[in-house]
Amino acid sequence: MLELRPNCECCDKDLPPGSAEARICTYECTFCADCVETKLKGVCPNCGGNLVARPIRPPGKLLKDPASTRRILKPEGCAA
Protein backbone atom coordinates (compact mmCIF):
# COMPACT_ATOMS: atom_id res chain seq x y z
CA MET A 1 0.00 0.00 0.00
CA LEU A 2 1.27 3.47 -0.83
CA GLU A 3 2.44 5.65 2.06
CA LEU A 4 1.01 8.83 0.51
CA ARG A 5 3.88 10.98 1.75
CA PRO A 6 2.81 14.49 2.76
CA ASN A 7 5.30 16.72 0.94
CA CYS A 8 7.57 17.35 -2.02
CA GLU A 9 11.13 16.15 -1.35
CA CYS A 10 12.52 19.15 -3.30
CA CYS A 11 10.57 22.21 -2.16
CA ASP A 12 8.63 20.86 0.86
CA LYS A 13 5.28 21.83 -0.66
CA ASP A 14 2.37 20.15 1.12
CA LEU A 15 0.87 17.29 -0.89
CA PRO A 16 -2.21 16.06 0.98
CA PRO A 17 -3.62 12.62 0.11
CA GLY A 18 -6.10 14.10 -2.38
CA SER A 19 -3.57 16.25 -4.23
CA ALA A 20 -3.56 15.92 -8.00
CA GLU A 21 -0.11 17.59 -7.99
CA ALA A 22 1.74 14.68 -6.31
CA ARG A 23 4.15 12.64 -8.43
CA ILE A 24 5.91 9.42 -7.38
CA CYS A 25 8.43 6.88 -8.68
CA THR A 26 8.36 3.11 -8.07
CA TYR A 27 10.09 3.65 -4.70
CA GLU A 28 7.45 6.22 -3.79
CA CYS A 29 9.82 9.16 -3.73
CA THR A 30 7.36 12.06 -3.78
CA PHE A 31 7.55 15.39 -5.59
CA CYS A 32 5.18 18.13 -6.69
CA ALA A 33 4.26 18.55 -10.36
CA ASP A 34 6.12 21.87 -10.57
CA CYS A 35 9.45 20.41 -9.38
CA VAL A 36 9.01 17.36 -11.63
CA GLU A 37 8.47 19.57 -14.68
CA THR A 38 10.93 22.41 -14.00
CA LYS A 39 13.77 20.83 -12.01
CA LEU A 40 13.64 17.09 -12.50
CA LYS A 41 12.39 16.80 -16.10
CA GLY A 42 10.29 13.77 -15.16
CA VAL A 43 13.15 11.72 -13.70
CA CYS A 44 13.51 10.75 -10.04
CA PRO A 45 16.82 12.13 -8.70
CA ASN A 46 17.06 9.24 -6.22
CA CYS A 47 16.62 6.18 -8.46
CA GLY A 48 16.57 7.48 -12.04
CA GLY A 49 13.08 6.15 -12.67
CA ASN A 50 10.17 8.03 -14.17
CA LEU A 51 7.73 10.08 -12.08
CA VAL A 52 3.99 9.65 -12.54
CA ALA A 53 0.82 10.99 -10.95
CA ARG A 54 0.21 9.51 -7.50
CA PRO A 55 -3.14 7.73 -7.18
CA ILE A 56 -5.68 9.34 -4.88
CA ARG A 57 -6.98 7.16 -2.06
CA PRO A 58 -10.74 7.61 -1.57
CA PRO A 59 -11.55 9.59 1.61
CA GLY A 60 -13.40 6.66 3.19
CA LYS A 61 -10.35 4.43 2.79
CA LEU A 62 -8.12 7.03 4.49
CA LEU A 63 -9.96 6.31 7.74
CA LYS A 64 -8.76 2.71 7.69
CA ASP A 65 -5.40 3.35 6.00
CA PRO A 66 -4.29 6.94 6.72
CA ALA A 67 -1.61 8.79 4.78
CA SER A 68 1.91 9.06 6.16
CA THR A 69 2.89 12.09 8.24
CA ARG A 70 6.65 11.50 7.80
CA ARG A 71 8.15 14.39 5.84
CA ILE A 72 11.23 13.83 3.67
CA LEU A 73 13.15 16.84 2.36
CA LYS A 74 16.28 16.61 0.19
CA PRO A 75 16.60 19.95 -1.64
CA GLU A 76 20.29 19.28 -2.33
CA GLY A 77 19.37 16.19 -4.35
CA CYS A 78 16.83 17.87 -6.56
CA ALA A 79 18.99 19.64 -9.09
CA ALA A 80 18.21 18.89 -12.72
C-alpha positions as CSV (number, residue, x, y, z in Angstrom):
1,M,0.0,0.0,0.0
2,L,1.3,3.5,-0.8
3,E,2.4,5.7,2.1
4,L,1.0,8.8,0.5
5,R,3.9,11.0,1.8
6,P,2.8,14.5,2.8
7,N,5.3,16.7,0.9
8,C,7.6,17.3,-2.0
9,E,11.1,16.2,-1.3
10,C,12.5,19.1,-3.3
11,C,10.6,22.2,-2.2
12,D,8.6,20.9,0.9
13,K,5.3,21.8,-0.7
14,D,2.4,20.2,1.1
15,L,0.9,17.3,-0.9
16,P,-2.2,16.1,1.0
17,P,-3.6,12.6,0.1
18,G,-6.1,14.1,-2.4
19,S,-3.6,16.3,-4.2
20,A,-3.6,15.9,-8.0
21,E,-0.1,17.6,-8.0
22,A,1.7,14.7,-6.3
23,R,4.2,12.6,-8.4
24,I,5.9,9.4,-7.4
25,C,8.4,6.9,-8.7
26,T,8.4,3.1,-8.1
27,Y,10.1,3.6,-4.7
28,E,7.4,6.2,-3.8
29,C,9.8,9.2,-3.7
30,T,7.4,12.1,-3.8
31,F,7.5,15.4,-5.6
32,C,5.2,18.1,-6.7
33,A,4.3,18.5,-10.4
34,D,6.1,21.9,-10.6
35,C,9.4,20.4,-9.4
36,V,9.0,17.4,-11.6
37,E,8.5,19.6,-14.7
38,T,10.9,22.4,-14.0
39,K,13.8,20.8,-12.0
40,L,13.6,17.1,-12.5
41,K,12.4,16.8,-16.1
42,G,10.3,13.8,-15.2
43,V,13.2,11.7,-13.7
44,C,13.5,10.7,-10.0
45,P,16.8,12.1,-8.7
46,N,17.1,9.2,-6.2
47,C,16.6,6.2,-8.5
48,G,16.6,7.5,-12.0
49,G,13.1,6.1,-12.7
50,N,10.2,8.0,-14.2
51,L,7.7,10.1,-12.1
52,V,4.0,9.6,-12.5
53,A,0.8,11.0,-11.0
54,R,0.2,9.5,-7.5
55,P,-3.1,7.7,-7.2
56,I,-5.7,9.3,-4.9
57,R,-7.0,7.2,-2.1
58,P,-10.7,7.6,-1.6
59,P,-11.6,9.6,1.6
60,G,-13.4,6.7,3.2
61,K,-10.3,4.4,2.8
62,L,-8.1,7.0,4.5
63,L,-10.0,6.3,7.7
64,K,-8.8,2.7,7.7
65,D,-5.4,3.4,6.0
66,P,-4.3,6.9,6.7
67,A,-1.6,8.8,4.8
68,S,1.9,9.1,6.2
69,T,2.9,12.1,8.2
70,R,6.6,11.5,7.8
71,R,8.2,14.4,5.8
72,I,11.2,13.8,3.7
73,L,13.2,16.8,2.4
74,K,16.3,16.6,0.2
75,P,16.6,19.9,-1.6
76,E,20.3,19.3,-2.3
77,G,19.4,16.2,-4.4
78,C,16.8,17.9,-6.6
79,A,19.0,19.6,-9.1
80,A,18.2,18.9,-12.7
